[in-house]
Amino acid sequence: MYTFPKRLKVFSLACMIIGLLGLTYGFLSAPSTIEEAIEMTSSDHYGETVSHNEGHEKDSNHGEHLLHKLQNKPWAALYVSAFFFMMISLGVLAFYAIQRAAQAGWSIVLYRVMEGITAYLLPGGIIVIAILVLSGLHFNHLFIWMDPEVVAHDEIIRNKSGYLNLPFFFARAIFFLSGWVLYRYFSRKFSLKQDLTPSNDISNHKKNFKISAAFLVFYFVTESVMSWDWVMSIDPHWFSTLFGWYVFASMFVTGITVIALITIYLKNNGYLDFVNDSHIHDLGKFMFAISIFWTYLWFSQFMLIWYANIPEEVTYFMTRIEDYNLPFFGMLVMNFIFPLIILMNSDYKRVNYIIVMTGIVIVLGHYIDVFNMIMPSAVGDQWSIGISEIGSFLFFFGLFVYIVFNELTKAPLLAKGDPFVKESKQYHY
C-alpha cells in the first residue's frame, strides 16, 4: 500500500496556501471604478485609444469595457487553472476507458495511477461549475452572453439564445459532470471488486469492459459540447467545428503526460516495482503521438481559418497573434517542436529524466494553450502572467497533488485481480 509522504502533503498544502494568497491579492487589487481602471493602465495608451472629439458616451463605454477586462483578470486566472486541472483528470479518464474497452494488456499495472488521477474529476468539476454559476450571477463578465443587456443589443448572441441560455447551459453542465463521475465511480468499484474475486471469475472485468465502451460514446459527444459551452462560448461571436477535438487532444496528451510523471515519481520512491522501461516507453510513445495529433488539429484549425480570411472567423487568430504573440507561438514550440525533437528518439522514451523534463514542458505548454483559449476573449490585451495567474496555478496544483496522492493510499497500487495482469507485468517492447 502507498503511504502519502508527510513532505509531499506539506508541499501540496503550502502550494494551496501560497496560491490562495496570490489569488486573494489579485481580487483585492482589481479596480472597482472606471477611474481606477484607467489609472491602472497607461494614460498614453488610453488617450490614444479614445480621442476627445469622439464624445463622452463613447469614452464612457470604453472605460466601462476596460473596467470589465481588468475585473475579469483574476477571475480568468482562476478559471484557466480550474479548467486546466479538471481537464487533466478528464483526459486520464478517457485514456483509462480506452484501455478498458480495448482490453489492452500492457497498461494494467498503471490502472491504479489512472484511478488516482481521476479522483480529482469530481471536486475539480464542481469548482469549474461553481465558477460558471458565479458568472451567471454576474460576479464577473467572463461570459458576455450571460448579461441580458449585452444580449439585448447583440443580434448574433440573441439568435443563439435558444442554446446559450442559463437553464439549458447549467443542465448540460450537470449532466456532463454526472455522467463522467458515475463512470469513474463504477469503473473504480468494479476494478477493486475484481481484486477480491477468485481468479476464474472475471465478471467485474467484463462489466468494466461494457461500461467503458458505452462511456466512450458518451464521452466524445459530451466532451465536444463541454468545450463549446465552457470555453468557446466565452467569445460567442466565434465558433469552430474542430474546437471540441482540439480541446480533447490537449487534455488527452496532458493527461497521459501526468500519468507518466506520477508513475516515475512513485517508481523512484520505491513503489511500482512491476512497472518496467517498456511501460514508460509506451507512455512516451503516446506523449509523442498525441503531441503530433494536437499539432495537426491546431494547424488544421489555424490554416483553414487564416487562408479563408473571413473577418468574423479570422479575428480569433488576429487577436492572439497581435496581443498574445509570445504565448501563442511559444506554446507551439513547447507542445510540438520540443517533444518532436526529444521523443522522436526511441531510446529517449526509456530514460526517466528525459520523460520528466519533456513532460513538464508539455504540461506547462498546454496550460498556456488553455490560457490562449480563454484569456483573449476574457481580458483582451490586458493580460499578463502575474501574481493572480501564478497563485491560481499553485492553488490548483496543490489541490490536485493532495487529492490524487491521497486517493492512491486507498487501494493497492497493483490491480492484481485483472485477468491480464501477468501479461502486463511481463510486458516487453
LUMKOL-828767 format. One record per residue (C-alpha): residue number from 1; residue in three letters; x, y, z. Coordinates in Angstrom, 2 decimals. Layout:
N
num, residu, east, north, up
NUM, ALA, X, Y, Z
...
This chain:
429
num, residu, east, north, up
1, MET, 0.00, 0.00, 0.00
2, TYR, 1.12, 3.51, -0.76
3, THR, 1.65, 5.97, 2.09
4, PHE, 1.22, 9.69, 1.44
5, PRO, 4.59, 11.19, 2.48
6, LYS, 4.39, 13.99, 5.01
7, ARG, 6.77, 16.15, 2.97
8, LEU, 4.60, 15.85, -0.14
9, LYS, 1.47, 16.58, 1.89
10, VAL, 3.06, 19.70, 3.40
11, PHE, 4.26, 20.74, -0.06
12, SER, 0.76, 20.44, -1.54
13, LEU, -0.79, 22.37, 1.36
14, ALA, 1.88, 25.07, 1.07
15, CYS, 1.13, 25.43, -2.65
16, MET, -2.57, 25.84, -1.86
17, ILE, -1.94, 28.46, 0.83
18, ILE, 0.53, 30.47, -1.27
19, GLY, -1.76, 30.18, -4.27
20, LEU, -4.78, 31.32, -2.26
21, LEU, -2.84, 34.35, -1.05
22, GLY, -1.89, 35.20, -4.64
23, LEU, -5.48, 34.87, -5.80
24, THR, -6.72, 36.98, -2.89
25, TYR, -4.23, 39.69, -3.82
26, GLY, -5.43, 39.54, -7.43
27, PHE, -9.06, 40.04, -6.47
28, LEU, -8.30, 42.79, -3.94
29, SER, -6.12, 44.69, -6.41
30, ALA, -8.72, 44.64, -9.19
31, PRO, -10.23, 48.10, -9.88
32, SER, -13.73, 48.90, -8.68
33, THR, -14.34, 52.06, -10.71
34, ILE, -13.67, 53.26, -14.23
35, GLU, -11.27, 55.88, -12.88
36, GLU, -9.20, 53.21, -11.11
37, ALA, -9.17, 51.08, -14.26
38, ILE, -7.90, 53.99, -16.37
39, GLU, -5.30, 54.86, -13.75
40, MET, -4.02, 51.25, -13.69
41, THR, -3.36, 51.32, -17.43
42, SER, -1.05, 53.60, -19.33
43, SER, -2.50, 57.08, -19.65
44, ASP, -0.87, 57.43, -23.08
45, HIS, -2.41, 54.17, -24.28
46, TYR, -5.84, 55.17, -23.11
47, GLY, -5.51, 58.64, -24.57
48, GLU, -4.56, 57.24, -27.95
49, THR, -7.49, 54.85, -27.94
50, VAL, -10.18, 57.44, -27.26
51, SER, -9.87, 60.96, -28.63
52, HIS, -11.73, 63.92, -27.10
53, ASN, -13.89, 64.56, -30.15
54, GLU, -15.42, 61.06, -30.06
55, GLY, -17.82, 62.17, -27.37
56, HIS, -18.47, 61.46, -23.74
57, GLU, -20.67, 58.42, -24.38
58, LYS, -18.00, 56.56, -26.36
59, ASP, -15.38, 57.50, -23.78
60, SER, -17.62, 56.14, -21.01
61, ASN, -18.30, 52.91, -22.92
62, HIS, -14.59, 52.35, -23.48
63, GLY, -13.86, 52.98, -19.82
64, GLU, -16.53, 50.51, -18.76
65, HIS, -15.14, 47.92, -21.15
66, LEU, -11.65, 48.46, -19.75
67, LEU, -13.01, 48.10, -16.21
68, HIS, -14.68, 44.80, -17.08
69, LYS, -11.48, 43.45, -18.62
70, LEU, -9.39, 44.31, -15.55
71, GLN, -12.05, 42.93, -13.20
72, ASN, -12.12, 39.75, -15.27
73, LYS, -8.37, 39.25, -14.90
74, PRO, -8.32, 37.39, -11.52
75, TRP, -11.49, 35.52, -12.48
76, ALA, -9.96, 34.43, -15.77
77, ALA, -6.76, 33.35, -14.00
78, LEU, -8.89, 31.31, -11.59
79, TYR, -10.92, 29.78, -14.40
80, VAL, -7.92, 28.89, -16.58
81, SER, -6.27, 26.87, -13.80
82, ALA, -9.54, 25.34, -12.57
83, PHE, -10.41, 24.17, -16.06
84, PHE, -6.86, 23.02, -16.84
85, PHE, -6.53, 20.65, -13.87
86, MET, -10.09, 19.35, -14.28
87, MET, -9.20, 18.76, -17.92
88, ILE, -6.18, 16.63, -16.92
89, SER, -8.32, 14.24, -14.88
90, LEU, -10.91, 14.07, -17.66
91, GLY, -8.21, 13.28, -20.21
92, VAL, -6.89, 10.48, -17.99
93, LEU, -10.43, 9.13, -17.60
94, ALA, -10.74, 8.90, -21.39
95, PHE, -7.37, 7.15, -21.67
96, TYR, -8.39, 4.73, -18.88
97, ALA, -11.70, 3.97, -20.62
98, ILE, -9.91, 3.33, -23.91
99, GLN, -7.56, 0.85, -22.21
100, ARG, -10.55, -0.91, -20.62
101, ALA, -12.60, -1.01, -23.82
102, ALA, -9.63, -2.21, -25.89
103, GLN, -8.75, -4.77, -23.19
104, ALA, -5.14, -3.65, -23.55
105, GLY, -2.66, -5.89, -21.80
106, TRP, 0.29, -3.54, -21.31
107, SER, -1.40, -0.87, -19.18
108, ILE, -2.90, -2.91, -16.30
109, VAL, -0.01, -2.02, -13.97
110, LEU, -0.89, 1.66, -14.46
111, TYR, -4.60, 1.35, -13.64
112, ARG, -4.29, 2.45, -10.01
113, VAL, -2.31, 5.53, -11.02
114, MET, -5.02, 6.44, -13.53
115, GLU, -7.76, 5.85, -10.96
116, GLY, -5.91, 8.08, -8.51
117, ILE, -5.69, 10.93, -11.01
118, THR, -9.36, 10.67, -11.98
119, ALA, -10.32, 11.14, -8.32
120, TYR, -9.77, 14.85, -8.92
121, LEU, -12.58, 14.96, -11.51
122, LEU, -15.46, 15.39, -9.06
123, PRO, -14.01, 18.20, -6.88
124, GLY, -12.34, 19.80, -9.91
125, GLY, -15.56, 19.67, -11.93
126, ILE, -17.60, 21.11, -9.05
127, ILE, -15.17, 24.05, -8.78
128, VAL, -15.47, 24.75, -12.53
129, ILE, -19.27, 24.65, -12.37
130, ALA, -19.19, 26.89, -9.27
131, ILE, -17.22, 29.49, -11.25
132, LEU, -19.76, 29.18, -14.06
133, VAL, -22.60, 29.72, -11.56
134, LEU, -20.87, 32.84, -10.21
135, SER, -20.57, 34.05, -13.80
136, GLY, -24.30, 33.50, -14.25
137, LEU, -24.91, 35.52, -11.07
138, HIS, -22.87, 38.39, -12.61
139, PHE, -19.92, 38.23, -10.23
140, ASN, -17.78, 38.63, -13.35
141, HIS, -18.06, 39.28, -17.08
142, LEU, -16.30, 36.18, -18.43
143, PHE, -19.32, 35.06, -20.44
144, ILE, -20.88, 38.12, -22.06
145, TRP, -23.86, 36.13, -23.31
146, MET, -24.93, 35.73, -19.67
147, ASP, -25.55, 39.52, -19.47
148, PRO, -29.15, 40.36, -20.56
149, GLU, -28.13, 43.92, -21.50
150, VAL, -25.45, 42.64, -23.88
151, VAL, -27.83, 40.11, -25.42
152, ALA, -30.49, 42.79, -25.95
153, HIS, -28.09, 44.85, -28.09
154, ASP, -26.32, 41.97, -29.87
155, GLU, -28.25, 40.26, -32.66
156, ILE, -25.70, 37.44, -33.09
157, ILE, -25.87, 36.41, -29.42
158, ARG, -29.65, 36.90, -29.37
159, ASN, -30.01, 34.45, -32.26
160, LYS, -28.06, 31.86, -30.23
161, SER, -30.16, 32.29, -27.07
162, GLY, -32.07, 29.07, -27.76
163, TYR, -28.84, 27.25, -26.95
164, LEU, -26.93, 29.82, -24.89
165, ASN, -29.32, 30.37, -22.02
166, LEU, -28.61, 29.79, -18.33
167, PRO, -31.10, 26.97, -17.51
168, PHE, -30.06, 24.84, -20.51
169, PHE, -26.39, 25.70, -20.02
170, PHE, -26.29, 24.53, -16.39
171, ALA, -28.49, 21.50, -17.12
172, ARG, -25.89, 20.41, -19.68
173, ALA, -23.02, 21.08, -17.27
174, ILE, -24.55, 18.97, -14.50
175, PHE, -25.44, 16.22, -16.98
176, PHE, -21.88, 16.08, -18.35
177, LEU, -20.17, 16.00, -14.96
178, SER, -22.66, 13.47, -13.56
179, GLY, -22.01, 11.08, -16.46
180, TRP, -18.23, 11.36, -16.16
181, VAL, -18.23, 10.92, -12.40
182, LEU, -20.67, 7.98, -12.49
183, TYR, -18.46, 6.13, -14.95
184, ARG, -15.41, 6.83, -12.81
185, TYR, -17.24, 5.60, -9.68
186, PHE, -18.45, 2.31, -11.20
187, SER, -15.23, 1.53, -13.08
188, ARG, -13.23, 2.04, -9.87
189, LYS, -15.76, -0.06, -7.95
190, PHE, -15.60, -2.96, -10.42
191, SER, -11.80, -2.72, -10.55
192, LEU, -11.47, -3.05, -6.77
193, LYS, -14.06, -5.84, -6.62
194, GLN, -12.17, -7.78, -9.29
195, ASP, -9.16, -7.91, -6.94
196, LEU, -11.28, -9.69, -4.31
197, THR, -12.83, -12.33, -6.55
198, PRO, -11.37, -15.76, -7.46
199, SER, -9.08, -15.81, -10.48
200, ASN, -11.61, -17.76, -12.57
201, ASP, -14.33, -15.11, -12.01
202, ILE, -13.85, -12.20, -14.40
203, SER, -17.41, -10.85, -14.22
204, ASN, -16.29, -7.46, -12.89
205, HIS, -13.70, -7.22, -15.65
206, LYS, -16.45, -7.82, -18.21
207, LYS, -18.65, -5.17, -16.58
208, ASN, -15.80, -2.70, -16.84
209, PHE, -15.35, -3.56, -20.49
210, LYS, -19.04, -2.95, -21.25
211, ILE, -19.43, 0.32, -19.35
212, SER, -16.14, 1.62, -20.77
213, ALA, -17.27, 1.02, -24.36
214, ALA, -20.58, 2.77, -23.64
215, PHE, -18.86, 5.60, -21.78
216, LEU, -16.56, 6.41, -24.69
217, VAL, -19.58, 7.16, -26.89
218, PHE, -20.98, 9.39, -24.14
219, TYR, -17.59, 10.99, -23.54
220, PHE, -16.79, 12.02, -27.11
221, VAL, -20.18, 13.69, -27.51
222, THR, -20.23, 15.44, -24.13
223, GLU, -16.57, 16.50, -24.27
224, SER, -17.17, 18.34, -27.54
225, VAL, -20.28, 20.09, -26.24
226, MET, -18.50, 20.91, -22.97
227, SER, -15.70, 22.54, -24.99
228, TRP, -18.22, 24.70, -26.82
229, ASP, -20.00, 25.64, -23.58
230, TRP, -17.20, 26.16, -21.09
231, VAL, -14.51, 27.61, -23.39
232, MET, -15.70, 28.60, -26.87
233, SER, -18.80, 30.46, -25.63
234, ILE, -16.55, 32.97, -23.82
235, ASP, -16.43, 34.51, -27.31
236, PRO, -19.97, 33.78, -28.55
237, HIS, -19.36, 35.54, -31.89
238, TRP, -16.76, 32.97, -32.98
239, PHE, -17.00, 29.23, -33.48
240, SER, -15.02, 26.35, -34.92
241, THR, -16.39, 22.91, -35.73
242, LEU, -12.96, 21.48, -34.87
243, PHE, -12.78, 23.04, -31.42
244, GLY, -14.05, 20.03, -29.46
245, TRP, -11.40, 17.77, -30.99
246, TYR, -8.74, 20.40, -30.38
247, VAL, -9.58, 20.61, -26.66
248, PHE, -9.73, 16.81, -26.49
249, ALA, -6.21, 16.49, -27.94
250, SER, -4.91, 18.98, -25.38
251, MET, -6.49, 17.23, -22.40
252, PHE, -5.56, 13.77, -23.71
253, VAL, -1.84, 14.42, -24.14
254, THR, -1.64, 16.33, -20.84
255, GLY, -3.42, 13.52, -19.01
256, ILE, -1.08, 10.86, -20.45
257, THR, 1.91, 13.02, -19.56
258, VAL, 0.73, 13.33, -15.95
259, ILE, 0.32, 9.53, -15.78
260, ALA, 3.98, 9.21, -16.84
261, LEU, 5.19, 11.84, -14.34
262, ILE, 3.35, 10.31, -11.37
263, THR, 4.39, 6.78, -12.36
264, ILE, 8.05, 7.78, -12.49
265, TYR, 7.74, 9.64, -9.17
266, LEU, 6.25, 6.57, -7.46
267, LYS, 8.79, 4.24, -9.03
268, ASN, 11.68, 6.44, -7.89
269, ASN, 10.27, 6.31, -4.36
270, GLY, 10.27, 2.52, -4.16
271, TYR, 6.77, 1.76, -5.45
272, LEU, 5.54, 0.21, -8.73
273, ASP, 8.44, -2.24, -8.98
274, PHE, 6.29, -4.12, -11.54
275, VAL, 6.47, -1.13, -13.94
276, ASN, 9.39, -1.51, -16.34
277, ASP, 11.07, 0.59, -19.03
278, SER, 8.69, -0.73, -21.67
279, HIS, 5.69, 0.77, -19.87
280, ILE, 7.44, 4.13, -19.67
281, HIS, 8.41, 3.74, -23.32
282, ASP, 4.77, 3.24, -24.31
283, LEU, 3.68, 6.29, -22.32
284, GLY, 6.43, 8.23, -24.10
285, LYS, 5.10, 6.99, -27.44
286, PHE, 1.64, 8.27, -26.57
287, MET, 3.09, 11.61, -25.46
288, PHE, 4.88, 11.87, -28.80
289, ALA, 1.95, 10.68, -30.94
290, ILE, -0.75, 12.82, -29.32
291, SER, 1.54, 15.86, -29.44
292, ILE, 1.66, 15.35, -33.21
293, PHE, -2.12, 14.85, -33.27
294, TRP, -2.63, 18.09, -31.29
295, THR, -0.39, 19.94, -33.76
296, TYR, -2.33, 18.52, -36.69
297, LEU, -5.59, 19.85, -35.21
298, TRP, -4.00, 23.19, -34.29
299, PHE, -2.68, 23.66, -37.82
300, SER, -5.92, 22.46, -39.46
301, GLN, -7.97, 24.96, -37.47
302, PHE, -5.48, 27.81, -37.95
303, MET, -4.69, 27.22, -41.63
304, LEU, -8.28, 26.90, -42.85
305, ILE, -9.48, 29.98, -40.97
306, TRP, -6.41, 32.06, -41.84
307, TYR, -6.48, 31.10, -45.52
308, ALA, -10.22, 31.74, -45.89
309, ASN, -9.73, 35.17, -44.23
310, ILE, -13.40, 35.56, -43.33
311, PRO, -13.49, 38.56, -40.95
312, GLU, -15.74, 37.05, -38.27
313, GLU, -13.55, 33.91, -38.16
314, VAL, -10.02, 35.22, -38.60
315, THR, -10.44, 37.78, -35.80
316, TYR, -9.88, 34.91, -33.32
317, PHE, -6.32, 34.40, -34.54
318, MET, -5.66, 38.08, -35.24
319, THR, -6.25, 38.85, -31.57
320, ARG, -3.91, 36.12, -30.45
321, ILE, -1.14, 36.90, -32.93
322, GLU, -1.23, 40.64, -32.23
323, ASP, -1.80, 40.68, -28.45
324, TYR, -0.58, 37.18, -27.40
325, ASN, 2.28, 36.68, -29.81
326, LEU, 4.72, 35.11, -27.30
327, PRO, 2.31, 32.64, -25.61
328, PHE, 0.57, 31.84, -28.90
329, PHE, 3.69, 30.78, -30.77
330, GLY, 5.55, 29.79, -27.60
331, MET, 3.04, 27.03, -26.89
332, LEU, 3.66, 25.69, -30.40
333, VAL, 7.33, 25.27, -29.53
334, MET, 6.52, 23.67, -26.16
335, ASN, 3.75, 21.39, -27.38
336, PHE, 5.11, 20.36, -30.77
337, ILE, 8.72, 21.22, -31.60
338, PHE, 10.22, 20.31, -28.22
339, PRO, 8.51, 16.89, -27.80
340, LEU, 9.08, 16.17, -31.51
341, ILE, 12.84, 16.69, -31.22
342, ILE, 13.24, 14.87, -27.88
343, LEU, 10.77, 11.99, -28.14
344, MET, 11.47, 11.07, -31.75
345, ASN, 14.39, 9.01, -30.46
346, SER, 13.08, 5.65, -29.28
347, ASP, 15.82, 5.22, -26.64
348, TYR, 14.96, 8.55, -25.00
349, LYS, 11.48, 7.26, -24.23
350, ARG, 13.03, 4.78, -21.79
351, VAL, 15.05, 7.38, -19.88
352, ASN, 13.09, 8.63, -16.89
353, TYR, 14.66, 12.06, -16.55
354, ILE, 14.07, 12.80, -20.24
355, ILE, 10.41, 11.82, -19.93
356, VAL, 10.12, 14.02, -16.80
357, MET, 11.81, 17.01, -18.45
358, THR, 9.70, 16.69, -21.60
359, GLY, 6.57, 16.04, -19.55
360, ILE, 6.97, 19.23, -17.52
361, VAL, 7.36, 21.24, -20.73
362, ILE, 4.25, 19.59, -22.23
363, VAL, 2.15, 20.23, -19.12
364, LEU, 3.17, 23.89, -18.93
365, GLY, 2.73, 24.21, -22.70
366, HIS, -0.85, 23.02, -22.51
367, TYR, -1.55, 25.31, -19.57
368, ILE, -0.51, 28.13, -21.91
369, ASP, -2.76, 26.56, -24.56
370, VAL, -5.76, 26.86, -22.21
371, PHE, -4.55, 30.35, -21.30
372, ASN, -4.65, 31.25, -25.02
373, MET, -8.14, 29.79, -25.39
374, ILE, -9.67, 31.80, -22.55
375, MET, -7.72, 34.99, -21.83
376, PRO, -8.05, 36.92, -25.14
377, SER, -11.85, 36.82, -25.01
378, ALA, -11.95, 37.44, -21.25
379, VAL, -9.39, 40.22, -20.73
380, GLY, -8.35, 41.32, -24.23
381, ASP, -4.93, 42.91, -24.33
382, GLN, -4.81, 43.39, -20.54
383, TRP, -3.16, 40.02, -19.96
384, SER, -0.07, 39.08, -18.01
385, ILE, 1.28, 36.08, -16.15
386, GLY, 1.45, 37.73, -12.76
387, ILE, 0.51, 37.07, -9.15
388, SER, -3.09, 36.05, -9.93
389, GLU, -2.08, 33.59, -12.64
390, ILE, 0.80, 32.04, -10.69
391, GLY, -1.25, 31.96, -7.49
392, SER, -4.15, 30.25, -9.22
393, PHE, -1.86, 27.66, -10.81
394, LEU, -0.18, 26.92, -7.46
395, PHE, -3.51, 26.59, -5.65
396, PHE, -4.96, 24.07, -8.09
397, PHE, -1.65, 22.28, -8.46
398, GLY, -1.52, 21.79, -4.68
399, LEU, -5.15, 20.68, -4.57
400, PHE, -4.58, 18.26, -7.46
401, VAL, -1.49, 16.72, -5.81
402, TYR, -3.27, 16.38, -2.45
403, ILE, -6.38, 14.69, -3.84
404, VAL, -4.54, 12.38, -6.25
405, PHE, -1.89, 11.12, -3.83
406, ASN, -4.41, 10.79, -1.04
407, GLU, -6.54, 8.61, -3.34
408, LEU, -3.52, 6.41, -4.10
409, THR, -3.38, 5.42, -0.41
410, LYS, -6.87, 3.86, -0.53
411, ALA, -6.07, 0.75, -2.57
412, PRO, -3.08, -1.43, -3.53
413, LEU, -1.08, 0.03, -6.42
414, LEU, -1.49, -3.15, -8.49
415, ALA, -4.82, -4.30, -9.93
416, LYS, -3.88, -7.90, -9.12
417, GLY, -7.29, -9.37, -9.99
418, ASP, -7.28, -8.27, -13.61
419, PRO, -7.05, -11.29, -15.96
420, PHE, -4.28, -9.56, -17.96
421, VAL, -2.13, -8.54, -15.00
422, LYS, 0.52, -11.23, -15.63
423, GLU, 0.83, -10.14, -19.27
424, SER, 1.21, -6.52, -18.10
425, LYS, 3.90, -7.32, -15.52
426, GLN, 5.87, -9.28, -18.12
427, TYR, 5.32, -6.72, -20.87
428, HIS, 8.35, -6.03, -23.02
429, TYR, 8.53, -3.85, -26.13
